Amino acid sequence: MDFPASVAVIGRPHTLGGFNIADEIGRRFRTGDAVRGQTLALPLPLLTPAQFDDLQQHWRTVGLLSPWGLPAAVWVGRASPLPATRWRYASAPTWSLQPGELWLVTGVALAAAD
C-alpha cells in the first residue's frame, strides 16, 4: 500500500546514505553498489479529517516493518527521486487535533527499505 496521494508534503529533508564499506587491516573495500542508510522526512501541512484518515489508515496497515512506495507528487520539483524506491516508517508519527478540526502530524520519518 503506497503512501496516500491525498496527503501533500511541504518538503523532503533527506540524507543520501552511503555504500557498505569493509575495513580490514588499514584497507577499505566497498562491498557492493547498493546505497544504504537513506532517510527521508515528510513535513506535512495541517491535514483535513479526510487526509488524516487516509494517513492513519496507511500507518495502521503498514506499521514500522512493511515497505511501500511514495507517489510521484512527493518528488515534484526534483530532477530525480532518491535511489531508494521503497520506504518504511522509521518511527511512529505523532498527531494532535488543532482548532478548526485540522490535524497536526509530526515525526513522519522514513528509512529506505531497498
N, CA, C and O atoms as a Tinker XYZ file with bonds, in Angstrom:
   456  protein
     1  N      0.854000   -1.178000    0.000000    73     2
     2  CA     0.000000    0.000000    0.000000    64     1     3
     3  C      0.894000    1.233000    0.000000    63     2     4     5
     4  O      1.654000    1.446000    0.944000    81     3
     5  N      0.811000    2.031000   -1.030000    73     3     6
     6  CA     1.627000    3.236000   -1.141000    64     5     7
     7  C      1.112000    4.345000   -0.226000    63     6     8     9
     8  O     -0.033000    4.326000    0.226000    81     7
     9  N      1.998000    5.314000    0.033000    73     7    10
    10  CA     1.647000    6.480000    0.830000    64     9    11
    11  C      0.449000    7.163000    0.191000    63    10    12    13
    12  O      0.392000    7.265000   -1.035000    81    11
    13  N     -0.521000    7.638000    0.988000    73    11    14
    14  CA    -1.727000    8.223000    0.395000    64    13    15
    15  C     -1.440000    9.455000   -0.456000    63    14    16    17
    16  O     -0.794000   10.396000    0.004000    81    15
    17  N     -1.912000    9.446000   -1.674000    73    15    18
    18  CA    -1.699000   10.555000   -2.604000    64    17    19
    19  C     -2.472000   11.801000   -2.177000    63    18    20    21
    20  O     -2.149000   12.905000   -2.615000    81    19
    21  N     -3.492000   11.639000   -1.326000    73    19    22
    22  CA    -4.275000   12.790000   -0.875000    64    21    23
    23  C     -3.507000   13.662000    0.118000    63    22    24    25
    24  O     -3.893000   14.803000    0.372000    81    23
    25  N     -2.424000   13.129000    0.678000    73    23    26
    26  CA    -1.649000   13.858000    1.684000    64    25    27
    27  C     -0.471000   14.540000    1.007000    63    26    28    29
    28  O      0.445000   13.875000    0.524000    81    27
    29  N     -0.495000   15.868000    0.972000    73    27    30
    30  CA     0.587000   16.639000    0.351000    64    29    31
    31  C      1.719000   16.827000    1.358000    63    30    32    33
    32  O      1.478000   16.911000    2.562000    81    31
    33  N      2.945000   16.892000    0.863000    73    31    34
    34  CA     4.093000   17.175000    1.720000    64    33    35
    35  C      4.595000   18.576000    1.405000    63    34    36    37
    36  O      4.411000   19.070000    0.292000    81    35
    37  N      5.235000   19.225000    2.393000    73    35    38
    38  CA     5.723000   20.583000    2.175000    64    37    39
    39  C      7.248000   20.637000    2.147000    63    38    40    41
    40  O      7.830000   21.720000    2.200000    81    39
    41  N      7.890000   19.487000    2.064000    73    39    42
    42  CA     9.344000   19.430000    1.976000    64    41    43
    43  C      9.797000   17.983000    1.919000    63    42    44    45
    44  O      8.996000   17.058000    2.056000    81    43
    45  N     11.097000   17.804000    1.715000    73    43    46
    46  CA    11.656000   16.445000    1.649000    64    45    47
    47  C     13.063000   16.407000    2.244000    63    46    48    49
    48  O     13.988000   15.990000    1.547000    81    47
    49  N     13.271000   16.818000    3.485000    73    47    50
    50  CA    14.628000   16.728000    4.040000    64    49    51
    51  C     15.096000   15.278000    4.017000    63    50    52    53
    52  O     14.366000   14.379000    4.434000    81    51
    53  N     16.315000   15.052000    3.528000    73    51    54
    54  CA    16.776000   13.677000    3.388000    64    53    55
    55  C     18.292000   13.582000    3.545000    63    54    56    57
    56  O     19.017000   14.573000    3.453000    81    55
    57  N     18.736000   12.359000    3.784000    73    55    58
    58  CA    20.163000   12.035000    3.727000    64    57    59
    59  C     20.319000   10.958000    2.667000    63    58    60    61
    60  O     19.434000   10.120000    2.492000    81    59
    61  N     21.417000   10.979000    1.977000    73    59    62
    62  CA    21.618000   10.040000    0.863000    64    61    63
    63  C     22.190000    8.704000    1.291000    63    62    64    65
    64  O     22.221000    7.771000    0.490000    81    63
    65  N     22.647000    8.581000    2.540000    73    63    66
    66  CA    23.230000    7.315000    2.971000    64    65    67
    67  C     24.602000    7.131000    2.362000    63    66    68    69
    68  O     25.274000    8.106000    2.027000    81    67
    69  N     25.019000    5.895000    2.217000    73    67    70
    70  CA    26.328000    5.614000    1.649000    64    69    71
    71  C     26.463000    4.147000    1.285000    63    70    72    73
    72  O     25.554000    3.345000    1.497000    81    71
    73  N     27.621000    3.819000    0.731000    73    71    74
    74  CA    27.899000    2.439000    0.339000    64    73    75
    75  C     28.367000    1.640000    1.550000    63    74    76    77
    76  O     28.857000    2.205000    2.528000    81    75
    77  N     28.212000    0.325000    1.475000    73    75    78
    78  CA    28.764000   -0.547000    2.501000    64    77    79
    79  C     30.269000   -0.604000    2.325000    63    78    80    81
    80  O     30.764000   -0.925000    1.245000    81    79
    81  N     30.993000   -0.292000    3.385000    73    79    82
    82  CA    32.452000   -0.283000    3.351000    64    81    83
    83  C     32.976000   -1.254000    4.406000    63    82    84    85
    84  O     32.557000   -1.212000    5.563000    81    83
    85  N     33.886000   -2.122000    4.001000    73    83    86
    86  CA    34.566000   -3.024000    4.941000    64    85    87
    87  C     35.979000   -2.501000    5.154000    63    86    88    89
    88  O     36.642000   -2.079000    4.207000    81    87
    89  N     36.427000   -2.531000    6.377000    73    87    90
    90  CA    37.761000   -2.048000    6.717000    64    89    91
    91  C     38.545000   -3.218000    7.291000    63    90    92    93
    92  O     38.178000   -3.773000    8.327000    81    91
    93  N     39.624000   -3.591000    6.613000    73    91    94
    94  CA    40.408000   -4.730000    7.061000    64    93    95
    95  C     41.881000   -4.377000    6.979000    63    94    96    97
    96  O     42.405000   -4.095000    5.902000    81    95
    97  N     42.534000   -4.395000    8.108000    73    95    98
    98  CA    43.970000   -4.135000    8.224000    64    97    99
    99  C     44.362000   -2.860000    7.471000    63    98   100   101
   100  O     45.279000   -2.872000    6.650000    81    99
   101  N     43.666000   -1.773000    7.757000    73    99   102
   102  CA    44.015000   -0.489000    7.170000    64   101   103
   103  C     43.599000   -0.291000    5.728000    63   102   104   105
   104  O     43.910000    0.748000    5.145000    81   103
   105  N     42.917000   -1.236000    5.140000    73   103   106
   106  CA    42.433000   -1.094000    3.763000    64   105   107
   107  C     40.913000   -1.101000    3.777000    63   106   108   109
   108  O     40.270000   -1.857000    4.505000    81   107
   109  N     40.380000   -0.244000    2.957000    73   107   110
   110  CA    38.919000   -0.148000    2.888000    64   109   111
   111  C     38.431000   -0.704000    1.554000    63   110   112   113
   112  O     39.018000   -0.436000    0.506000    81   111
   113  N     37.359000   -1.474000    1.607000    73   111   114
   114  CA    36.781000   -2.085000    0.419000    64   113   115
   115  C     35.293000   -1.778000    0.374000    63   114   116   117
   116  O     34.587000   -1.920000    1.372000    81   115
   117  N     34.834000   -1.364000   -0.771000    73   115   118
   118  CA    33.395000   -1.220000   -0.961000    64   117   119
   119  C     32.861000   -2.598000   -1.282000    63   118   120   121
   120  O     33.355000   -3.264000   -2.191000    81   119
   121  N     31.852000   -3.032000   -0.539000    73   119   122
   122  CA    31.359000   -4.396000   -0.673000    64   121   123
   123  C     30.135000   -4.534000   -1.574000    63   122   124   125
   124  O     29.540000   -5.610000   -1.645000    81   123
   125  N     29.757000   -3.472000   -2.255000    73   123   126
   126  CA    28.626000   -3.553000   -3.176000    64   125   127
   127  C     28.237000   -2.181000   -3.689000    63   126   128   129
   128  O     28.744000   -1.162000   -3.222000    81   127
   129  N     27.330000   -2.166000   -4.656000    73   127   130
   130  CA    26.885000   -0.911000   -5.244000    64   129   131
   131  C     25.613000   -0.375000   -4.597000    63   130   132   133
   132  O     25.168000    0.726000   -4.920000    81   131
   133  N     25.025000   -1.152000   -3.681000    73   131   134
   134  CA    23.784000   -0.712000   -3.042000    64   133   135
   135  C     24.068000    0.400000   -2.042000    63   134   136   137
   136  O     25.002000    0.312000   -1.245000    81   135
   137  N     23.249000    1.448000   -2.093000    73   135   138
   138  CA    23.348000    2.547000   -1.138000    64   137   139
   139  C     22.484000    2.190000    0.067000    63   138   140   141
   140  O     21.332000    1.783000   -0.082000    81   139
   141  N     23.048000    2.346000    1.252000    73   139   142
   142  CA    22.336000    2.012000    2.494000    64   141   143
   143  C     22.213000    3.251000    3.368000    63   142   144   145
   144  O     23.004000    4.187000    3.254000    81   143
   145  N     21.225000    3.246000    4.230000    73   143   146
   146  CA    21.097000    4.290000    5.227000    64   145   147
   147  C     20.420000    5.564000    4.771000    63   146   148   149
   148  O     20.595000    6.603000    5.407000    81   147
   149  N     19.654000    5.524000    3.696000    73   147   150
   150  CA    18.927000    6.718000    3.254000    64   149   151
   151  C     17.768000    6.997000    4.211000    63   150   152   153
   152  O     17.074000    6.080000    4.651000    81   151
   153  N     17.575000    8.270000    4.523000    73   151   154
   154  CA    16.442000    8.667000    5.346000    64   153   155
   155  C     15.706000    9.811000    4.664000    63   154   156   157
   156  O     16.279000   10.548000    3.862000    81   155
   157  N     14.449000    9.942000    4.991000    73   155   158
   158  CA    13.608000   10.964000    4.393000    64   157   159
   159  C     12.576000   11.391000    5.429000    63   158   160   161
   160  O     11.955000   10.549000    6.077000    81   159
   161  N     12.397000   12.689000    5.583000    73   159   162
   162  CA    11.344000   13.214000    6.455000    64   161   163
   163  C     10.273000   13.828000    5.571000    63   162   164   165
   164  O     10.568000   14.380000    4.511000    81   163
   165  N      9.043000   13.728000    6.009000    73   163   166
   166  CA     7.935000   14.297000    5.254000    64   165   167
   167  C      7.179000   15.290000    6.137000    63   166   168   169
   168  O      6.221000   14.916000    6.814000    81   167
   169  N      7.611000   16.567000    6.130000    73   167   170
   170  CA     6.832000   17.566000    6.862000    64   169   171
   171  C      5.483000   17.766000    6.173000    63   170   172   173
   172  O      5.407000   17.872000    4.949000    81   171
   173  N      4.438000   17.816000    6.966000    73   171   174
   174  CA     3.087000   17.903000    6.419000    64   173   175
   175  C      2.406000   19.195000    6.864000    63   174   176   177
   176  O      2.656000   19.679000    7.968000    81   175
   177  N      1.548000   19.756000    6.010000    73   175   178
   178  CA     0.730000   20.883000    6.457000    64   177   179
   179  C     -0.361000   20.366000    7.393000    63   178   180   181
   180  O     -0.455000   19.160000    7.618000    81   179
   181  N     -1.167000   21.240000    7.928000    73   179   182
   182  CA    -2.327000   20.782000    8.697000    64   181   183
   183  C     -3.222000   19.960000    7.776000    63   182   184   185
   184  O     -3.477000   20.349000    6.637000    81   183
   185  N     -3.687000   18.839000    8.269000    73   183   186
   186  CA    -4.471000   17.917000    7.450000    64   185   187
   187  C     -5.956000   18.016000    7.760000    63   186   188   189
   188  O     -6.358000   18.211000    8.907000    81   187
   189  N     -6.759000   17.878000    6.714000    73   187   190
   190  CA    -8.205000   17.801000    6.888000    64   189   191
   191  C     -8.540000   16.446000    7.501000    63   190   192   193
   192  O     -7.710000   15.537000    7.473000    81   191
   193  N     -9.743000   16.296000    8.054000    73   191   194
   194  CA   -10.109000   14.990000    8.602000    64   193   195
   195  C     -9.993000   13.850000    7.583000    63   194   196   197
   196  O     -9.581000   12.748000    7.944000    81   195
   197  N    -10.347000   14.095000    6.326000    73   195   198
   198  CA   -10.252000   13.040000    5.305000    64   197   199
   199  C     -8.793000   12.666000    5.031000    63   198   200   201
   200  O     -8.473000   11.482000    4.918000    81   199
   201  N     -7.908000   13.657000    4.925000    73   199   202
   202  CA    -6.487000   13.380000    4.716000    64   201   203
   203  C     -5.907000   12.637000    5.915000    63   202   204   205
   204  O     -5.133000   11.692000    5.760000    81   203
   205  N     -6.293000   13.076000    7.111000    73   203   206
   206  CA    -5.808000   12.415000    8.318000    64   205   207
   207  C     -6.259000   10.964000    8.360000    63   206   208   209
   208  O     -5.478000   10.083000    8.719000    81   207
   209  N     -7.509000   10.705000    7.996000    73   207   210
   210  CA    -7.998000    9.324000    7.963000    64   209   211
   211  C     -7.185000    8.484000    6.990000    63   210   212   213
   212  O     -6.851000    7.339000    7.295000    81   211
   213  N     -6.861000    9.038000    5.817000    73   211   214
   214  CA    -6.037000    8.310000    4.840000    64   213   215
   215  C     -4.662000    7.985000    5.415000    63   214   216   217
   216  O     -4.179000    6.861000    5.282000    81   215
   217  N     -4.036000    8.968000    6.053000    73   215   218
   218  CA    -2.706000    8.755000    6.634000    64   217   219
   219  C     -2.760000    7.762000    7.781000    63   218   220   221
   220  O     -1.905000    6.882000    7.878000    81   219
   221  N     -3.744000    7.891000    8.641000    73   219   222
   222  CA    -3.868000    6.973000    9.773000    64   221   223
   223  C     -4.130000    5.549000    9.290000    63   222   224   225
   224  O     -3.588000    4.599000    9.853000    81   223
   225  N     -4.949000    5.392000    8.263000    73   223   226
   226  CA    -5.204000    4.060000    7.700000    64   225   227
   227  C     -3.912000    3.474000    7.127000    63   226   228   229
   228  O     -3.639000    2.285000    7.294000    81   227
   229  N     -3.116000    4.312000    6.451000    73   227   230
   230  CA    -1.845000    3.848000    5.915000    64   229   231
   231  C     -0.931000    3.368000    7.037000    63   230   232   233
   232  O     -0.342000    2.291000    6.939000    81   231
   233  N     -0.806000    4.160000    8.104000    73   231   234
   234  CA     0.039000    3.787000    9.240000    64   233   235
   235  C     -0.440000    2.477000    9.863000    63   234   236   237
   236  O      0.371000    1.603000   10.168000    81   235
   237  N     -1.744000    2.338000   10.053000    73   235   238
   238  CA    -2.278000    1.109000   10.661000    64   237   239
   239  C     -2.053000   -0.102000    9.767000    63   238   240   241
   240  O     -1.875000   -1.215000   10.261000    81   239
   241  N     -2.060000    0.105000    8.466000    73   239   242
   242  CA    -1.893000   -1.013000    7.533000    64   241   243
   243  C     -0.442000   -1.472000    7.438000    63   242   244   245
   244  O     -0.171000   -2.672000    7.477000    81   243
   245  N      0.498000   -0.526000    7.315000    73   243   246
   246  CA     1.893000   -0.927000    7.061000    64   245   247
   247  C      2.757000   -0.947000    8.313000    63   246   248   249
   248  O      3.732000   -1.697000    8.357000    81   247
   249  N      2.443000   -0.159000    9.323000    73   247   250
   250  CA     3.242000   -0.138000   10.549000    64   249   251
   251  C      4.694000    0.206000   10.297000    63   250   252   253
   252  O      5.012000    0.928000    9.352000    81   251
   253  N      5.583000   -0.312000   11.143000    73   251   254
   254  CA     7.008000    0.007000   11.046000    64   253   255
   255  C      7.777000   -0.915000   10.106000    63   254   256   257
   256  O      8.897000   -0.583000    9.719000    81   255
   257  N      7.218000   -2.056000    9.728000    73   255   258
   258  CA     8.014000   -3.055000    9.018000    64   257   259
   259  C      7.739000   -3.185000    7.528000    63   258   260   261
   260  O      8.646000   -3.526000    6.769000    81   259
   261  N      6.527000   -2.925000    7.092000    73   259   262
   262  CA     6.184000   -3.153000    5.688000    64   261   263
   263  C      6.700000   -2.030000    4.796000    63   262   264   265
   264  O      6.451000   -0.859000    5.083000    81   263
   265  N      7.416000   -2.363000    3.717000    73   263   266
   266  CA     7.875000   -1.324000    2.780000    64   265   267
   267  C      6.754000   -0.907000    1.836000    63   266   268   269
   268  O      5.842000   -1.680000    1.544000    81   267
   269  N      6.845000    0.343000    1.365000    73   267   270
   270  CA     5.824000    0.888000    0.480000    64   269   271
   271  C      6.446000    1.984000   -0.358000    63   270   272   273
   272  O      7.559000    2.432000   -0.085000    81   271
   273  N      5.718000    2.416000   -1.385000    73   271   274
   274  CA     6.221000    3.432000   -2.302000    64   273   275
   275  C      5.635000    4.805000   -2.006000    63   274   276   277
   276  O      4.653000    4.939000   -1.275000    81   275
   277  N      6.255000    5.810000   -2.586000    73   275   278
   278  CA     5.772000    7.183000   -2.467000    64   277   279
   279  C      5.185000    7.624000   -3.803000    63   278   280   281
   280  O      5.734000    7.282000   -4.850000    81   279
   281  N      4.092000    8.370000   -3.795000    73   279   282
   282  CA     3.514000    8.831000   -5.052000    64   281   283
   283  C      4.433000    9.837000   -5.744000    63   282   284   285
   284  O      5.261000   10.479000   -5.097000    81   283
   285  N      4.283000    9.968000   -7.043000    73   283   286
   286  CA     5.121000   10.878000   -7.827000    64   285   287
   287  C      4.995000   12.322000   -7.347000    63   286   288   289
   288  O      5.932000   13.104000   -7.509000    81   287
   289  N      3.862000   12.689000   -6.762000    73   287   290
   290  CA     3.660000   14.064000   -6.300000    64   289   291
   291  C      4.680000   14.468000   -5.246000    63   290   292   293
   292  O      5.004000   15.649000   -5.127000    81   291
   293  N      5.189000   13.518000   -4.483000    73   291   294
   294  CA     6.191000   13.825000   -3.456000    64   293   295
   295  C      7.473000   14.345000   -4.106000    63   294   296   297
   296  O      8.176000   15.169000   -3.520000    81   295
   297  N      7.776000   13.873000   -5.302000    73   295   298
   298  CA     9.039000   14.217000   -5.957000    64   297   299
   299  C      8.917000   15.403000   -6.910000    63   298   300   301
   300  O      9.886000   15.728000   -7.596000    81   299
   301  N      7.755000   16.059000   -6.975000    73   299   302
   302  CA     7.579000   17.201000   -7.863000    64   301   303
   303  C      8.609000   18.275000   -7.525000    63   302   304   305
   304  O      8.806000   18.622000   -6.361000    81   303
   305  N      9.261000   18.794000   -8.567000    73   303   306
   306  CA    10.276000   19.823000   -8.372000    64   305   307
   307  C     11.670000   19.271000   -8.167000    63   306   308   309
   308  O     12.615000   20.043000   -8.010000    81   307
   309  N     11.824000   17.972000   -8.164000    73   307   310
   310  CA    13.135000   17.343000   -8.015000    64   309   311
   311  C     13.477000   16.652000   -9.329000    63   310   312   313
   312  O     12.632000   15.980000   -9.921000    81   311
   313  N     14.710000   16.817000   -9.782000    73   311   314
   314  CA    15.114000   16.247000  -11.074000    64   313   315
   315  C     14.952000   14.732000  -11.083000    63   314   316   317
   316  O     14.525000   14.160000  -12.086000    81   315
   317  N     15.283000   14.089000   -9.991000    73   315   318
   318  CA    15.124000   12.641000   -9.908000    64   317   319
   319  C     14.889000   12.262000   -8.454000    63   318   320   321
   320  O     15.411000   12.921000   -7.555000    81   319
   321  N     14.113000   11.212000   -8.206000    73   319   322
   322  CA    13.894000   10.786000   -6.825000    64   321   323
   323  C     15.176000   10.197000   -6.226000    63   322   324   325
   324  O     16.131000    9.903000   -6.945000    81   323
   325  N     15.183000   10.034000   -4.925000    73   323   326
   326  CA    16.305000    9.368000   -4.260000    64   325   327
   327  C     16.425000    7.946000   -4.808000    63   326   328   329
   328  O     15.447000    7.404000   -5.321000    81   327
   329  N     17.607000    7.334000   -4.709000    73   327   330
   330  CA    17.783000    5.991000   -5.259000    64   329   331
   331  C     16.817000    4.950000   -4.705000    63   330   332   333
   332  O     16.422000    4.034000   -5.427000    81   331
   333  N     16.433000    5.071000   -3.448000    73   331   334
   334  CA    15.501000    4.093000   -2.880000    64   333   335
   335  C     14.120000    4.281000   -3.505000    63   334   336   337
   336  O     13.692000    5.407000   -3.758000    81   335
   337  N     13.443000    3.192000   -3.747000    73   335   338
   338  CA    12.104000    3.281000   -4.298000    64   337   339
   339  C     11.063000    2.785000   -3.302000    63   338   340   341
   340  O      9.871000    3.041000   -3.477000    81   339
   341  N     11.491000    2.083000   -2.270000    73   339   342
   342  CA    10.583000    1.560000   -1.254000    64   341   343
   343  C     11.027000    2.115000    0.095000    63   342   344   345
   344  O     12.223000    2.190000    0.375000    81   343
   345  N     10.073000    2.502000    0.923000    73   343   346
   346  CA    10.344000    3.129000    2.205000    64   345   347
   347  C      9.564000    2.431000    3.306000    63   346   348   349
   348  O      8.627000    1.680000    3.033000    81   347
   349  N      9.949000    2.678000    4.538000    73   347   350
   350  CA     9.192000    2.216000    5.698000    64   349   351
   351  C      9.258000    3.328000    6.747000    63   350   352   353
   352  O     10.155000    4.170000    6.712000    81   351
   353  N      8.318000    3.325000    7.662000    73   351   354
   354  CA     8.349000    4.305000    8.739000    64   353   355
   355  C      9.524000    3.979000    9.663000    63   354   356   357
   356  O      9.708000    2.827000   10.055000    81   355
   357  N     10.320000    5.001000   10.011000    73   355   358
   358  CA    11.429000    4.816000   10.947000    64   357   359
   359  C     10.944000    4.926000   12.388000    63   358   360   361
   360  O     11.563000    4.376000   13.299000    81   359
   361  N      9.853000    5.628000   12.591000    73   359   362
   362  CA     9.256000    5.771000   13.917000    64   361   363
   363  C      7.780000    6.102000   13.737000    63   362   364   365
   364  O      7.323000    6.419000   12.639000    81   363
   365  N      7.060000    6.022000   14.826000    73   363   366
   366  CA     5.630000    6.308000   14.760000    64   365   367
   367  C      5.394000    7.816000   14.675000    63   366   368   369
   368  O      5.961000    8.570000   15.465000    81   367
   369  N      4.572000    8.265000   13.737000    73   367   370
   370  CA     4.233000    9.688000   13.691000    64   369   371
   371  C      3.381000   10.066000   14.909000    63   370   372   373
   372  O      2.742000    9.210000   15.521000    81   371
   373  N      3.383000   11.332000   15.243000    73   371   374
   374  CA     2.517000   11.825000   16.316000    64   373   375
   375  C      1.510000   12.788000   15.712000    63   374   376   377
   376  O      1.805000   13.477000   14.735000    81   375
   377  N      0.325000   12.833000   16.295000    73   375   378
   378  CA    -0.691000   13.722000   15.766000    64   377   379
   379  C     -1.498000   14.322000   16.902000    63   378   380   381
   380  O     -1.636000   13.738000   17.977000    81   379
   381  N     -2.026000   15.504000   16.633000    73   379   382
   382  CA    -2.892000   16.168000   17.599000    64   381   383
   383  C     -3.936000   16.991000   16.844000    63   382   384   385
   384  O     -3.664000   17.561000   15.787000    81   383
   385  N     -5.128000   17.033000   17.414000    73   383   386
   386  CA    -6.228000   17.784000   16.818000    64   385   387
   387  C     -6.055000   19.260000   17.144000    63   386   388   389
   388  O     -5.844000   19.627000   18.300000    81   387
   389  N     -6.145000   20.093000   16.136000    73   387   390
   390  CA    -5.980000   21.535000   16.273000    64   389   391
   391  C     -7.335000   22.225000   16.121000    63   390   392   393
   392  O     -8.287000   21.614000   15.637000    81   391
   393  N     -7.433000   23.498000   16.532000    73   391   394
   394  CA    -8.685000   24.231000   16.326000    64   393   395
   395  C     -9.088000   24.223000   14.845000    63   394   396   397
   396  O     -8.233000   24.289000   13.961000    81   395
   397  N    -10.352000   24.145000   14.597000    73   395   398
   398  CA   -10.846000   24.120000   13.215000    64   397   399
   399  C    -10.912000   22.716000   12.660000    63   398   400   401
   400  O    -11.038000   22.535000   11.449000    81   399
   401  N    -10.828000   21.713000   13.527000    73   399   402
   402  CA   -10.899000   20.304000   13.096000    64   401   403
   403  C     -9.793000   19.924000   12.121000    63   402   404   405
   404  O    -10.010000   19.085000   11.246000    81   403
   405  N     -8.621000   20.516000   12.250000    73   403   406
   406  CA    -7.464000   20.148000   11.434000    64   405   407
   407  C     -6.485000   19.367000   12.287000    63   406   408   409
   408  O     -6.431000   19.549000   13.503000    81   407
   409  N     -5.714000   18.499000   11.657000    73   407   410
   410  CA    -4.778000   17.631000   12.364000    64   409   411
   411  C     -3.346000   18.055000   12.095000    63   410   412   413
   412  O     -2.955000   18.275000   10.949000    81   411
   413  N     -2.567000   18.169000   13.167000    73   411   414
   414  CA    -1.130000   18.432000   13.072000    64   413   415
   415  C     -0.426000   17.086000   13.220000    63   414   416   417
   416  O     -0.529000   16.432000   14.258000    81   415
   417  N      0.288000   16.680000   12.176000    73   415   418
   418  CA     1.020000   15.407000   12.188000    64   417   419
   419  C      2.496000   15.717000   12.076000    63   418   420   421
   420  O      2.920000   16.403000   11.146000    81   419
   421  N      3.287000   15.217000   13.021000    73   419   422
   422  CA     4.731000   15.427000   13.028000    64   421   423
   423  C      5.439000   14.083000   13.156000    63   422   424   425
   424  O      4.831000   13.067000   13.494000    81   423
   425  N      6.720000   14.107000   12.882000    73   423   426
   426  CA     7.526000   12.899000   13.057000    64   425   427
   427  C      7.339000   11.853000   11.979000    63   426   428   429
   428  O      7.509000   10.663000   12.243000    81   427
   429  N      6.991000   12.267000   10.767000    73   427   430
   430  CA     6.871000   11.311000    9.669000    64   429   431
   431  C      8.281000   11.116000    9.109000    63   430   432   433
   432  O      8.675000   11.747000    8.128000    81   431
   433  N      9.025000   10.224000    9.760000    73   431   434
   434  CA    10.405000    9.923000    9.376000    64   433   435
   435  C     10.440000    8.565000    8.690000    63   434   436   437
   436  O      9.873000    7.593000    9.188000    81   435
   437  N     11.111000    8.507000    7.543000    73   435   438
   438  CA    11.159000    7.281000    6.755000    64   437   439
   439  C     12.600000    6.796000    6.630000    63   438   440   441
   440  O     13.544000    7.585000    6.684000    81   439
   441  N     12.748000    5.497000    6.464000    73   439   442
   442  CA    14.046000    4.892000    6.192000    64   441   443
   443  C     13.911000    4.043000    4.937000    63   442   444   445
   444  O     12.868000    3.436000    4.695000    81   443
   445  N     14.965000    4.006000    4.148000    73   443   446
   446  CA    14.939000    3.231000    2.904000    64   445   447
   447  C     14.787000    1.741000    3.223000    63   446   448   449
   448  O     15.436000    1.215000    4.128000    81   447
   449  N     13.928000    1.084000    2.473000    73   447   450
   450  CA    13.720000   -0.347000    2.655000    64   449   451
   451  C     14.441000   -1.154000    1.571000    63   450   452   453
   452  O     14.491000   -2.381000    1.657000    81   451
   453  N     14.995000   -0.495000    0.563000    73   451   454
   454  CA    15.695000   -1.197000   -0.524000    64   453   455
   455  C     17.136000   -1.456000   -0.147000    63   454   456
   456  O     17.885000   -2.036000   -0.933000    81   455
